[in-house]
Amino acid sequence: MTNVAHLLTEFSPSQVDFPEPELILGEIKAKPFPLDHLPELMRRAVIEVQVYVQAPIPLVASNALGVASLTCQGLAKVRRDIKLVSPLGLYLLIVSEPNERKSFAEGFFIEGVRKWLKGQHQAAKSALDAYEANLAAWHSERKGLLSVIQRLAREGEASEL
């Protein structure tokens, strides 16, 4: 096993010099969203949806990032140290005024996920139906066996089983 202790201490969050937190109460002037930091395809999709939906760029970009995170979450894990391993993912909270089209903007990105889930459900439907039929048959057989055991116990013949 490679010695990674020096790497863990080198990049320890306790040693990072974080800036002072900014106030979150009162009026805060919004900074421009760093749209140019998004991957090309995502940036173009965000711009196209924003132009159509007329929602703020940060709202649309957050929806795109959230759906991208959802679709990739099962592909990678993050190891924070030797024992702490967790799924890779984003937790996003979008707070905005009513009628800023949060759900409408999200719909453009989540539609592909919904279609995929529907396809997975359809593909598993026959297996699920077979499972439910087998389970119902097992319940019937179990009920019958329990009824025989109870009848034999009443008649005093249970010891013969």
Order of alpha helices (4+ residues) and beta strands (2+ residues): alpha-alpha-alpha-beta-beta-alpha
